[in-house]
Amino acid sequence: MRTLDSQTAHQISVLGEEAYRSRIPSREKEEHHGEYVAIDTDGGRYAFGKTFGEAVAALSQGRPVALPFVRLVGMTMRLRHA
């Protein structure tokens, strides 16, 4: 099982943002604007949900994901490091 240290969190956010930009079609982003998307950064699978929990649960059906990347669809992300 993976643990979430700052290096792992940074890696997941970078890979997740990259997958969000390159793997999810624009039409799906438009259709799910304002919802959450959970992305498996290891396998590339993703799922949408109206809540954070719904998106993670939908992604985890059939094959659990230890540390998914989750973000709001269509919202600008600004990451700050402490």
Order of alpha helices (4+ residues) and beta strands (2+ residues): alpha-alpha-beta-beta-alpha-beta
